[in-house]
Amino acid sequence: MSFTVEVSIYLSHQITSRGLGTQLYNALFSSLREKSVHIVIGGITLPNAASIALHEKFGMEKVAHFKEVGYKFGKWLDVGYWQVKLDK
């Protein structure tokens, strides 16, 4: 039997655009495939073009958008959810 998992990684803005997110997700997705995970979901605080690009690079598609559900840095923020089916 396979299950659904939620994934997230956090990188300092000082070390972005170096391929580290891709390396981490390559390792993580490889492990999840070995464990026969069914669905992978990831939440992204919006806007965040770099995170969206990373998730979509791994075949994830946007499936939900929640408006003003997060509060950070003195303002309300939207959160989107992306998902991909691994056991095709």
C-alpha positions, -999 to +999 in steps of 0.1 A: +000+000+000+012+035-008+004+068+009+004+105+005+032+126+019+038+164+023+073+177+016+090+209+023+126+223+023+138+256+034+169+274+021+184+306+032+180+334+006+218+336+008+223+301-008+195+300-034+201+296-072+229+271-067+209+240-075+207+229-038+169+227-039+171+205-070+197+182-053+176+179-022+144+171-041+162+146-063+173+127-033+140+130-015+119+120-045+142+090-052+136+079-016+099+084-019+097+063-051+116+035-034+090+036-006+062+035-033+047+068-022+015+075-041+011+113-040+035+141-030+021+174-019+039+207-011+026+240+003+041+273-009+037+307+007+029+330-021+044+348-040+075+326-044+085+322-080+116+302-072+098+276-051+070+273-077+096+267-104+113+240-083+081+222-076+070+223-112+104+211-123+095+179-104+062+175-122+041+190-095+009+209-105-010+236-086-041+221-071-052+247-045-049+283-036-059+296-002-061+334+002-047+353+032-044+322+054-008+329+066+005+360+084+041+368+082+062+400+083+032+421+091+010+411+062-015+384+052-002+359+026-017+333+003-007+297+003-008+274-027-005+236-028+011+216-056+010+178-060+024+150-082+015+113-085+046+092-082+032+057-087+021+061-123 
